[in-house]
Amino acid sequence: MSIKKNCVLISGGSGFIPSSTAEELLKRGYTVILVDNFLTGNKKNIPNHENCFRLV
């Protein structure tokens, strides 16, 4: 198994702070994986970078 460098997993990804963090990491070239159940977050907070992150 190989580990990707510059790959970040963010839990609660649709929350304001995690989504803002994801946005900044994407700008810096990181691969971002967002994990969320949308219990309290909002899908509108998810960064609009198609194919640059993975939502789980």
C-alpha positions in Angstrom: 0.0 0.0 0.0 1.4 3.4 -0.9 0.6 6.6 1.0 -0.1 9.7 -1.1 1.7 12.8 0.0 -0.4 15.9 0.3 -3.6 14.0 0.8 -5.9 15.2 3.6 -9.0 13.6 5.1 -11.4 16.1 6.7 -14.3 14.9 8.8 -17.5 17.1 9.0 -16.5 18.5 5.6 -19.7 20.4 5.0 -19.3 22.5 8.1 -18.1 26.1 7.7 -14.6 25.7 9.1 -13.8 22.3 7.6 -15.1 23.5 4.2 -13.0 26.6 4.4 -10.0 24.6 5.3 -10.7 22.2 2.3 -10.9 25.2 0.0 -7.5 26.5 1.1 -5.9 23.1 0.9 -7.3 22.6 -2.7 -5.8 26.0 -3.6 -2.4 24.8 -2.3 -2.5 21.6 -4.4 -3.6 19.1 -1.8 -5.9 16.1 -2.5 -8.9 16.5 -0.2 -11.3 13.8 1.0 -14.4 15.1 2.8 -16.4 12.8 5.1 -19.8 14.0 6.3 -23.3 12.8 7.2 -24.9 16.2 6.6 -26.5 16.1 10.0 -25.6 19.7 10.9 -23.6 20.8 7.9 -24.7 22.3 4.6 -24.0 21.0 1.1 -23.6 24.6 -0.1 -20.4 24.9 2.0 -18.6 22.2 0.0 -16.0 23.7 -2.3 -16.9 24.0 -5.9 -13.9 22.2 -7.3 -15.2 19.3 -9.4 -12.9 16.3 -9.6 -10.4 17.9 -7.1 -11.8 16.3 -4.0 -13.7 13.2 -2.9 -16.9 13.4 -0.8 -17.6 10.3 1.4 
